[in-house]
Amino acid sequence: MKIGFIGLGNMGAPMAANLVAAGHEVTGFDLAAPAPEGVTKAASAAEAATGAEVVITMLPNGDILRAVATEVLPAMQPGAVLLDCSTVDVASARDVAAMAAEKGLGCLDAPVSGGVGGAAAGTLTFMVGGDEAAFATAKPLFDVMGQKAVHCGPAGNGQAAKICNNMILGVTMIATCEAFALADKLGLDRQAMFDVVSTSSGQSWSMNTYCPAPGVGPTSPADNDYTPGFAADLMLKDLRLSQEAATAADADTPMGHLAATLYAGFVETEDGAGRDFSAMLPRFEARGRKT
């Protein structure tokens, strides 16, 4: 399949490389990042999109997505599909889908879960919004870049699923870090804490798979001085998207709101910028009840 790939950063580059390795013809564009081996470098986003059957985007936010869509949609061939794998606001995803529909093009919002490691290994999970025909066109590419693609319904529903999932993740990671910090101060060994909670009602992905305590459970960023697998900055972005969506939908999300507030403080006024989102544990360790 002929593919245009726009956004060749930490996530986009390994995704594009996996498509090349699977035998697809990939032309890529990025304002700063180099093209991975095997990806033909285009001079513009529109050039990357020209003649492509599927155009994949992996971009920082909704404003940039809208701008790129304005550039690439006129260059896309009839029947092509715009496959956006960025994490953006629901409104931007739905507006871009409407722009594509006006030109007779397919469009999918397909944010991912799995981080840079999943992108490199081809084990991402895609949460996909858009119509069935576009999903069927993109399905072979999902199978190369990931281990699972869930069709969540019409345009915007992929972003809705990602935002809701990551709101749960942000809240549970905070609770997991708080619990470890409390266990430390109560004199409970971390390994004993993990052995109990990971097999009891407190178990979660944050505890069992991505444990924030170094040397406990499967290897995680905590074992590498909290070098990001999923940066706290990105968790803050997703939590803010969840709260924008909650405001628009008139949904009461007090835990999501508090998680967004805590990550904002961690990233913007403490030492969380550039660290993994599980580095909340040393933050709570250093704090007392009235800090």
N, C-alpha and C positions, 0 to 999 in steps of 0.2 A: 504494500500500500504506500502511496505517496503522502508524506506527512509534513506539514509545517509546524515548527515548534518555537514558540515565542516565550522567552523567559528561561535562560539556561543557568540559573543560579544553583544553590546547594541542592534543591529538590529537582529542578528541571533537567539539569545536566545528566544525572544518572538515569532518569526516566528516559530521556532521549537516547542515551547510550544503550539501554536495554532494547529499545525499539530497533536500533541499528543492528544489534547483535542477533535479533530475531529475523533479520532480512528485509526490514522496511527501509524505504528511501526517505531520509529525514533531512530537511533543510531548516536551519535554525537561525534565530535572531535574538540578540541581547544587547542592550546598550553598553554593557561593560564586560560581562563574563565571556571567556573564550568558548568556542564550540568544542564539544567533546570529539574525540577521535571518531571519524566516520560520519560526522554530521557536517553537511555543506553549510558554510556560513553565508547568510544573506546580508545584503546591505540595508535592508529595512524590514519591518514587520510585514508590509504589504508584499514585498518580494518573496518572503518566506511562505506566504499564504497562496501565492499565485500557482494555480494548477494542482494544489493539494486536495486530496479527498477528505482529509481531516486536518483541521488546524487546532493544535493544542496550545493552551496558554497556561502559564504558571506565574502569576503576578502578585504584587504586594497588597493591593487594595482595590476597592470598587471603582474609585476615580480613574486609576490607571487602566483597569479593565475596560471601562467605558471608552476611554481614549483609544486604546488599542483596537477595540471592536469597531469604532468609527473608521479606523484606518484599514482594517483587514477585510471587513465584510464586503466592501465593493470589489475587492480583488479576488474573492473566492469564486470558484466555479459553481454553476448550478448543481444543486443536490449535495454539495459538500456540507460537512458538519463542523461547527465550532465547538470544541470540547474544552471547557474552562475548568482547570484543576486547582485554581486559586481558592483561598478561603476569603470570601468577601461578604458584604451585607446582602440580605435576601432581596432587597429592592433592586440593587444593581444587577443581580443575576436575572431577575425577571425582566428588567428593562432591556438588557442585552438580548435575551431570548426573543423579546418582541421585535427588536431591531432586526434580528436574523430572520424571523418569520416574514417580515415585510419584504425581504429580498428572496424569499423562497428557499432559505437555508435552514438546515437543522442546527439545533443548539442544545448543549447539555451543560449543566453546572454539576461538577463532579469533584468536590473537595476530597482530600485524602486523609487517612490516618495511617500512621506508621513511621513518620519522621524520615530523616536522611538515611538511616539504616535500612528502612523498608524500601525507600526509593532505589537504593543501590542493589538490594537483594531481590527486587521485583516482588515484594510481598505486601504492597500497600493494600488498604481497603478503600474502595471508592464508594462514596455516597452520592447517588446520581439523581438529578432532577431533569425532566425533559420528556419528549415523546418517545414511544416505543420504537419507532423506525430509526431515529437517531441513535438510540441505545443499542439496537441491533448492529448498526454500522460500526459503532465504537467497541463493541464487545470483544473482538479479537485483540484490540489494543489493551483493554483492561486486563485480559488474560496474560499478556506479556508483562505489563508493568505492575501487576498486583496479584493477590491471591483471592480477592473477593470484590465483586461489584454488586451493590444493592440498588435496584431501581426503586426510588422512594416516591415517585409520582411526578406531577407536572413541574414545570420550571420553578426554580427557587427551593424546591423541597430537599435537594441535595445539601444546599447551604443550611437549611433549617435543621437537618439531621446532624450536620457537623457542629453547628453552634450548640445544640442541645447536648450532644455527646461531650464536647469539651467543657461545657459548664459543669457537667457531672464530674469530669476528670479534675478540673480545678478545685472543686469543693472537696472531693475525696482525697486529693493530695494534701491539701491543707489539714484535713482531719487526721490523716496518717502521720504527718509531721508533728502535729500537736501531740498526738498520742505517744510517739516515740520520745519527745521531749519530756512529757509528763512521766513516762516510764523511767527515764534516766533519773529524774529527781526523786522518784520513789524507790530507787535502788533496784529496779527490775532489769536484769540482763537483756540486752537487745536481741540476742539469739533466742532466748526464751520467749520474749515478746513476739518475735516473728513466728516461732513454732506454734504458739497458741493462736494468734490472730489469723495467720494464713490458712488455718484449718478450722476456723470457727466463724461465727456470724459477722465478724468484722472484716472478713477477707474482701479484697478488691484488687483491681488491676494495679493500683498504686502500691499496694502492699505486696501482692504475690509475684508480680512480674517486674515492677519498676521500683523496687524498695528504695526509699530515700536514705536508708542507713547503710554506710559503707561496710562491706564485709558480711552482709546479711542477705540471704536469698540469692537469686540469680544475679549475675553481673549487670550492673546498671551504671548510669553516669555518676552516681555517688561514689563508685569505686575508681573514678577517674577525676577526682577533685571537682565534680559537678560540671565537667565540660559538657556543653549542651548536646543532648540527643533531641530534646525539645526545649527551646530556650524560654526562660521566664517572660521575655519580651513578647514572644509569640502567644504564650498563654494569656498575657494581659490583653493583647489584641483580640483574641477569641472571646474572652470574657466581656470585653467592651462591646463586641458585636452581639453577644447574647443579651446584654442589657439594652442596647438599641432596639433589638427585636422585641424584647419584653415590653418596652415602652410603646412601640408601635402596635403591639397586639393586646395591650392592656393586661399583661400577665404579671402576677405577683411572684417574684423570684428573690426572696430575701437572702437566701444563701448564695445565690449567684451574684447578687449585688455586693454582699460582704466579701466574697472571694475576689471580685474585681477591685474592690477598695484595697484589700490586703496586697494583691499583686502590684497595684499601682504604687503603693508605698515602697514595696520591695524593689521594684525596678527603677523608680524615678527618684527616690530620696535615700535609699539604702544601697546595698552592694549587689543587687540582683541582676542588673543589666549585664548581658553576656554570659550568665550562668544558667544552668539547667533549672527547670521549674521546680524540681525536687530539692533544690538548695534552700527551700523554705525550712528544712530541718535545722541546719545550723543557725538560721535566723531565730527560730523558736528556742533553741538550746540556750542562746545568749540572752534571752529576755526573761524577766521576772513577771509576776502577776500584774504589777502596776507600771511596767515599762511603757 
